[in-house]
Amino acid sequence: MNIKNIINKSHSLIEAKEINKISQSNMAKRIGVSPRTYTEYTRGTNEPLAMKALLNILNMLEDEDIVKIVKEWKGNADAQ
């Protein structure tokens, strides 16, 4: 699965979880990128290298370790 598909699938899963349509502009704001950048990600015209590197690293971990890291990230983001 390529980055474009991961981003689009994640976007859809978040919409389903929140039972609400989320615009690309709103999602871009949530993740801290410009709307144009997010659109490029969803179209596959631009793939963030850092995201690819992080996914490669996470792929080497067990599921529970990934959840632990993501929860720690969320805790740090909420504290800011």
A tleap script that builds the chain and sets N, CA, C and O, in Angstrom:
source leaprc.protein.ff14SB
mol = sequence {
  NMET ASN ILE LYS ASN ILE ILE ASN LYS SER
  HIE SER LEU ILE GLU ALA LYS GLU ILE ASN
  LYS ILE SER GLN SER ASN MET ALA LYS ARG
  ILE GLY VAL SER PRO ARG THR TYR THR GLU
  TYR THR ARG GLY THR ASN GLU PRO LEU ALA
  MET LYS ALA LEU LEU ASN ILE LEU ASN MET
  LEU GLU ASP GLU ASP ILE VAL LYS ILE VAL
  LYS GLU TRP LYS GLY ASN ALA ASP ALA CGLN
}
set mol.1.N position { 0.853 -1.175 0.000 }
set mol.1.CA position { 0.000 0.000 0.000 }
set mol.1.C position { 0.895 1.233 0.000 }
set mol.1.O position { 1.846 1.310 0.778 }
set mol.2.N position { 0.600 2.187 -0.860 }
set mol.2.CA position { 1.419 3.387 -0.919 }
set mol.2.C position { 0.909 4.448 0.064 }
set mol.2.O position { -0.167 4.303 0.646 }
set mol.3.N position { 1.689 5.505 0.238 }
set mol.3.CA position { 1.366 6.568 1.189 }
set mol.3.C position { 0.007 7.185 0.880 }
set mol.3.O position { -0.787 7.426 1.790 }
set mol.4.N position { -0.262 7.441 -0.386 }
set mol.4.CA position { -1.539 8.035 -0.796 }
set mol.4.C position { -2.704 7.195 -0.283 }
set mol.4.O position { -3.660 7.731 0.277 }
set mol.5.N position { -2.627 5.904 -0.470 }
set mol.5.CA position { -3.704 5.012 -0.032 }
set mol.5.C position { -3.820 4.974 1.489 }
set mol.5.O position { -4.926 4.917 2.026 }
set mol.6.N position { -2.695 5.006 2.179 }
set mol.6.CA position { -2.712 5.006 3.646 }
set mol.6.C position { -3.379 6.282 4.158 }
set mol.6.O position { -4.195 6.229 5.078 }
set mol.7.N position { -3.037 7.419 3.570 }
set mol.7.CA position { -3.631 8.696 3.989 }
set mol.7.C position { -5.133 8.703 3.706 }
set mol.7.O position { -5.925 9.079 4.571 }
set mol.8.N position { -5.524 8.292 2.512 }
set mol.8.CA position { -6.946 8.286 2.159 }
set mol.8.C position { -7.745 7.303 3.011 }
set mol.8.O position { -8.855 7.615 3.442 }
set mol.9.N position { -7.192 6.131 3.251 }
set mol.9.CA position { -7.880 5.145 4.086 }
set mol.9.C position { -7.996 5.659 5.526 }
set mol.9.O position { -9.042 5.512 6.159 }
set mol.10.N position { -6.923 6.261 6.037 }
set mol.10.CA position { -6.949 6.814 7.394 }
set mol.10.C position { -7.987 7.917 7.503 }
set mol.10.O position { -8.723 7.986 8.487 }
set mol.11.N position { -8.050 8.776 6.501 }
set mol.11.CA position { -9.039 9.859 6.475 }
set mol.11.C position { -10.451 9.272 6.553 }
set mol.11.O position { -11.280 9.746 7.330 }
set mol.12.N position { -10.717 8.260 5.763 }
set mol.12.CA position { -12.037 7.618 5.757 }
set mol.12.C position { -12.355 6.969 7.097 }
set mol.12.O position { -13.488 7.053 7.571 }
set mol.13.N position { -11.371 6.325 7.709 }
set mol.13.CA position { -11.587 5.680 9.007 }
set mol.13.C position { -11.888 6.711 10.095 }
set mol.13.O position { -12.717 6.469 10.973 }
set mol.14.N position { -11.214 7.859 10.035 }
set mol.14.CA position { -11.478 8.924 11.010 }
set mol.14.C position { -12.889 9.469 10.810 }
set mol.14.O position { -13.599 9.721 11.784 }
set mol.15.N position { -13.302 9.654 9.555 }
set mol.15.CA position { -14.664 10.109 9.288 }
set mol.15.C position { -15.687 9.115 9.837 }
set mol.15.O position { -16.682 9.519 10.438 }
set mol.16.N position { -15.450 7.831 9.636 }
set mol.16.CA position { -16.372 6.806 10.129 }
set mol.16.C position { -16.422 6.811 11.655 }
set mol.16.O position { -17.491 6.685 12.252 }
set mol.17.N position { -15.261 6.956 12.274 }
set mol.17.CA position { -15.186 6.972 13.739 }
set mol.17.C position { -15.933 8.165 14.314 }
set mol.17.O position { -16.631 8.041 15.320 }
set mol.18.N position { -15.787 9.310 13.682 }
set mol.18.CA position { -16.408 10.532 14.172 }
set mol.18.C position { -17.830 10.725 13.635 }
set mol.18.O position { -18.531 11.656 14.031 }
set mol.19.N position { -18.247 9.834 12.729 }
set mol.19.CA position { -19.560 9.904 12.082 }
set mol.19.C position { -19.799 11.317 11.542 }
set mol.19.O position { -20.830 11.941 11.794 }
set mol.20.N position { -18.817 11.787 10.800 }
set mol.20.CA position { -18.875 13.142 10.276 }
set mol.20.C position { -17.955 13.257 9.068 }
set mol.20.O position { -16.868 12.681 9.063 }
set mol.21.N position { -18.374 13.986 8.058 }
set mol.21.CA position { -17.521 14.255 6.896 }
set mol.21.C position { -16.464 15.282 7.300 }
set mol.21.O position { -16.784 16.291 7.928 }
set mol.22.N position { -15.218 15.027 6.943 }
set mol.22.CA position { -14.119 15.936 7.270 }
set mol.22.C position { -13.510 16.426 5.962 }
set mol.22.O position { -13.055 15.627 5.143 }
set mol.23.N position { -13.505 17.727 5.772 }
set mol.23.CA position { -12.935 18.284 4.549 }
set mol.23.C position { -11.415 18.095 4.554 }
set mol.23.O position { -10.802 17.914 5.606 }
set mol.24.N position { -10.829 18.139 3.372 }
set mol.24.CA position { -9.378 18.051 3.273 }
set mol.24.C position { -8.740 19.237 3.978 }
set mol.24.O position { -7.691 19.092 4.606 }
set mol.25.N position { -9.353 20.397 3.884 }
set mol.25.CA position { -8.831 21.586 4.542 }
set mol.25.C position { -8.813 21.410 6.066 }
set mol.25.O position { -7.840 21.774 6.727 }
set mol.26.N position { -9.892 20.852 6.611 }
set mol.26.CA position { -9.966 20.618 8.050 }
set mol.26.C position { -8.935 19.585 8.479 }
set mol.26.O position { -8.273 19.754 9.503 }
set mol.27.N position { -8.796 18.521 7.704 }
set mol.27.CA position { -7.820 17.481 8.057 }
set mol.27.C position { -6.409 18.039 7.985 }
set mol.27.O position { -5.571 17.718 8.828 }
set mol.28.N position { -6.139 18.866 6.992 }
set mol.28.CA position { -4.819 19.493 6.873 }
set mol.28.C position { -4.511 20.302 8.127 }
set mol.28.O position { -3.406 20.231 8.664 }
set mol.29.N position { -5.491 21.067 8.587 }
set mol.29.CA position { -5.305 21.872 9.800 }
set mol.29.C position { -5.038 20.969 11.004 }
set mol.29.O position { -4.172 21.269 11.826 }
set mol.30.N position { -5.772 19.877 11.107 }
set mol.30.CA position { -5.595 18.940 12.229 }
set mol.30.C position { -4.178 18.369 12.293 }
set mol.30.O position { -3.617 18.193 13.375 }
set mol.31.N position { -3.609 18.083 11.127 }
set mol.31.CA position { -2.282 17.450 11.129 }
set mol.31.C position { -1.142 18.441 10.951 }
set mol.31.O position { 0.028 18.060 10.966 }
set mol.32.N position { -1.488 19.721 10.782 }
set mol.32.CA position { -0.456 20.753 10.753 }
set mol.32.C position { 0.249 20.959 9.432 }
set mol.32.O position { 1.427 21.312 9.393 }
set mol.33.N position { -0.487 20.734 8.333 }
set mol.33.CA position { 0.073 21.018 7.010 }
set mol.33.C position { -0.890 21.932 6.267 }
set mol.33.O position { -2.036 22.105 6.682 }
set mol.34.N position { -0.429 22.513 5.176 }
set mol.34.CA position { -1.308 23.381 4.395 }
set mol.34.C position { -2.332 22.522 3.639 }
set mol.34.O position { -2.075 21.354 3.347 }
set mol.35.N position { -3.483 23.106 3.328 }
set mol.35.CA position { -4.471 22.355 2.536 }
set mol.35.C position { -3.901 21.858 1.203 }
set mol.35.O position { -4.212 20.750 0.766 }
set mol.36.N position { -3.072 22.678 0.562 }
set mol.36.CA position { -2.475 22.259 -0.715 }
set mol.36.C position { -1.575 21.032 -0.520 }
set mol.36.O position { -1.609 20.094 -1.316 }
set mol.37.N position { -0.778 21.053 0.542 }
set mol.37.CA position { 0.104 19.912 0.824 }
set mol.37.C position { -0.712 18.651 1.060 }
set mol.37.O position { -0.381 17.584 0.541 }
set mol.38.N position { -1.784 18.773 1.847 }
set mol.38.CA position { -2.621 17.599 2.125 }
set mol.38.C position { -3.249 17.065 0.840 }
set mol.38.O position { -3.310 15.853 0.633 }
set mol.39.N position { -3.709 17.961 -0.014 }
set mol.39.CA position { -4.275 17.541 -1.296 }
set mol.39.C position { -3.234 16.795 -2.126 }
set mol.39.O position { -3.546 15.782 -2.752 }
set mol.40.N position { -1.999 17.294 -2.132 }
set mol.40.CA position { -0.930 16.610 -2.858 }
set mol.40.C position { -0.677 15.223 -2.272 }
set mol.40.O position { -0.416 14.277 -3.015 }
set mol.41.N position { -0.751 15.097 -0.954 }
set mol.41.CA position { -0.586 13.783 -0.325 }
set mol.41.C position { -1.694 12.830 -0.775 }
set mol.41.O position { -1.427 11.681 -1.126 }
set mol.42.N position { -2.942 13.316 -0.763 }
set mol.42.CA position { -4.067 12.436 -1.097 }
set mol.42.C position { -4.084 12.055 -2.573 }
set mol.42.O position { -4.617 11.008 -2.938 }
set mol.43.N position { -3.509 12.893 -3.415 }
set mol.43.CA position { -3.434 12.588 -4.850 }
set mol.43.C position { -2.202 11.754 -5.202 }
set mol.43.O position { -2.125 11.167 -6.282 }
set mol.44.N position { -1.251 11.709 -4.291 }
set mol.44.CA position { -0.034 10.963 -4.556 }
set mol.44.C position { 0.998 11.746 -5.342 }
set mol.44.O position { 1.986 11.171 -5.798 }
set mol.45.N position { 0.795 13.054 -5.515 }
set mol.45.CA position { 1.773 13.868 -6.242 }
set mol.45.C position { 2.959 14.228 -5.365 }
set mol.45.O position { 4.007 14.638 -5.863 }
set mol.46.N position { 2.792 14.074 -4.064 }
set mol.46.CA position { 3.871 14.344 -3.120 }
set mol.46.C position { 3.796 13.306 -2.003 }
set mol.46.O position { 2.727 13.073 -1.437 }
set mol.47.N position { 4.925 12.687 -1.688 }
set mol.47.CA position { 4.988 11.720 -0.597 }
set mol.47.C position { 6.014 12.204 0.419 }
set mol.47.O position { 7.195 12.340 0.101 }
set mol.48.N position { 5.559 12.464 1.642 }
set mol.48.CA position { 6.493 12.941 2.657 }
set mol.48.C position { 7.492 11.848 3.041 }
set mol.48.O position { 7.101 10.769 3.487 }
set mol.49.N position { 8.770 12.135 2.866 }
set mol.49.CA position { 9.806 11.144 3.165 }
set mol.49.C position { 9.815 10.751 4.639 }
set mol.49.O position { 10.040 9.588 4.973 }
set mol.50.N position { 9.571 11.716 5.515 }
set mol.50.CA position { 9.560 11.404 6.945 }
set mol.50.C position { 8.446 10.412 7.278 }
set mol.50.O position { 8.627 9.537 8.125 }
set mol.51.N position { 7.300 10.544 6.618 }
set mol.51.CA position { 6.198 9.620 6.862 }
set mol.51.C position { 6.571 8.215 6.399 }
set mol.51.O position { 6.269 7.228 7.070 }
set mol.52.N position { 7.223 8.137 5.257 }
set mol.52.CA position { 7.661 6.830 4.763 }
set mol.52.C position { 8.667 6.197 5.726 }
set mol.52.O position { 8.600 4.999 6.003 }
set mol.53.N position { 9.595 7.005 6.232 }
set mol.53.CA position { 10.600 6.491 7.172 }
set mol.53.C position { 9.937 6.014 8.456 }
set mol.53.O position { 10.265 4.944 8.970 }
set mol.54.N position { 8.998 6.811 8.974 }
set mol.54.CA position { 8.307 6.426 10.203 }
set mol.54.C position { 7.512 5.139 10.013 }
set mol.54.O position { 7.535 4.265 10.880 }
set mol.55.N position { 6.815 5.013 8.896 }
set mol.55.CA position { 6.064 3.781 8.636 }
set mol.55.C position { 6.995 2.577 8.530 }
set mol.55.O position { 6.656 1.487 8.992 }
set mol.56.N position { 8.154 2.767 7.931 }
set mol.56.CA position { 9.131 1.671 7.861 }
set mol.56.C position { 9.608 1.263 9.247 }
set mol.56.O position { 9.769 0.075 9.528 }
set mol.57.N position { 9.834 2.251 10.119 }
set mol.57.CA position { 10.253 1.951 11.491 }
set mol.57.C position { 9.131 1.232 12.242 }
set mol.57.O position { 9.363 0.206 12.881 }
set mol.58.N position { 7.912 1.778 12.161 }
set mol.58.CA position { 6.781 1.161 12.864 }
set mol.58.C position { 6.526 -0.255 12.380 }
set mol.58.O position { 6.085 -1.107 13.151 }
set mol.59.N position { 6.798 -0.509 11.121 }
set mol.59.CA position { 6.610 -1.835 10.557 }
set mol.59.C position { 7.517 -2.886 11.218 }
set mol.59.O position { 7.226 -4.081 11.181 }
set mol.60.N position { 8.604 -2.425 11.814 }
set mol.60.CA position { 9.539 -3.340 12.477 }
set mol.60.C position { 9.118 -3.666 13.917 }
set mol.60.O position { 9.746 -4.500 14.569 }
set mol.61.N position { 8.062 -3.017 14.411 }
set mol.61.CA position { 7.630 -3.183 15.797 }
set mol.61.C position { 6.414 -4.086 15.908 }
set mol.61.O position { 5.709 -4.331 14.930 }
set mol.62.N position { 6.183 -4.573 17.116 }
set mol.62.CA position { 4.973 -5.329 17.412 }
set mol.62.C position { 3.811 -4.346 17.580 }
set mol.62.O position { 4.024 -3.173 17.891 }
set mol.63.N position { 2.594 -4.825 17.376 }
set mol.63.CA position { 1.411 -3.968 17.445 }
set mol.63.C position { 1.316 -3.194 18.758 }
set mol.63.O position { 1.038 -1.995 18.753 }
set mol.64.N position { 1.547 -3.872 19.880 }
set mol.64.CA position { 1.416 -3.203 21.182 }
set mol.64.C position { 2.465 -2.103 21.368 }
set mol.64.O position { 2.207 -1.111 22.050 }
set mol.65.N position { 3.624 -2.271 20.775 }
set mol.65.CA position { 4.650 -1.229 20.837 }
set mol.65.C position { 4.241 -0.009 20.004 }
set mol.65.O position { 4.492 1.132 20.392 }
set mol.66.N position { 3.615 -0.265 18.867 }
set mol.66.CA position { 3.133 0.830 18.023 }
set mol.66.C position { 2.063 1.623 18.762 }
set mol.66.O position { 2.087 2.854 18.767 }
set mol.67.N position { 1.135 0.922 19.380 }
set mol.67.CA position { 0.072 1.594 20.145 }
set mol.67.C position { 0.675 2.422 21.272 }
set mol.67.O position { 0.241 3.549 21.511 }
set mol.68.N position { 1.656 1.886 21.956 }
set mol.68.CA position { 2.319 2.601 23.051 }
set mol.68.C position { 2.953 3.908 22.541 }
set mol.68.O position { 2.798 4.959 23.163 }
set mol.69.N position { 3.650 3.834 21.434 }
set mol.69.CA position { 4.313 5.010 20.864 }
set mol.69.C position { 3.287 6.050 20.427 }
set mol.69.O position { 3.463 7.240 20.688 }
set mol.70.N position { 2.218 5.611 19.766 }
set mol.70.CA position { 1.197 6.543 19.297 }
set mol.70.C position { 0.496 7.219 20.477 }
set mol.70.O position { 0.221 8.418 20.431 }
set mol.71.N position { 0.209 6.459 21.525 }
set mol.71.CA position { -0.433 7.047 22.712 }
set mol.71.C position { 0.496 8.044 23.393 }
set mol.71.O position { 0.042 9.079 23.881 }
set mol.72.N position { 1.778 7.745 23.430 }
set mol.72.CA position { 2.735 8.683 24.011 }
set mol.72.C position { 2.792 9.966 23.173 }
set mol.72.O position { 2.832 11.066 23.723 }
set mol.73.N position { 2.795 9.823 21.853 }
set mol.73.CA position { 2.782 10.982 20.961 }
set mol.73.C position { 1.535 11.823 21.210 }
set mol.73.O position { 1.612 13.048 21.308 }
set mol.74.N position { 0.375 11.148 21.311 }
set mol.74.CA position { -0.875 11.868 21.551 }
set mol.74.C position { -0.834 12.601 22.887 }
set mol.74.O position { -1.294 13.739 22.980 }
set mol.75.N position { -0.291 11.965 23.920 }
set mol.75.CA position { -0.170 12.611 25.225 }
set mol.75.C position { 0.690 13.846 25.175 }
set mol.75.O position { 0.364 14.861 25.792 }
set mol.76.N position { 1.793 13.770 24.442 }
set mol.76.CA position { 2.673 14.933 24.291 }
set mol.76.C position { 1.996 16.046 23.493 }
set mol.76.O position { 2.128 17.223 23.827 }
set mol.77.N position { 1.276 15.674 22.447 }
set mol.77.CA position { 0.587 16.665 21.613 }
set mol.77.C position { -0.520 17.345 22.395 }
set mol.77.O position { -0.726 18.550 22.253 }
set mol.78.N position { -1.238 16.587 23.224 }
set mol.78.CA position { -2.313 17.155 24.041 }
set mol.78.C position { -1.772 18.114 25.098 }
set mol.78.O position { -2.442 19.077 25.472 }
set mol.79.N position { -0.558 17.847 25.577 }
set mol.79.CA position { 0.048 18.680 26.614 }
set mol.79.C position { 0.515 20.031 26.085 }
set mol.79.O position { 0.694 20.977 26.852 }
set mol.80.N position { 0.711 20.116 24.769 }
set mol.80.CA position { 1.214 21.368 24.181 }
set mol.80.C position { 0.135 22.304 23.926 }
set mol.80.O position { 0.377 23.406 23.434 }
savepdb mol mol.pdb
quit
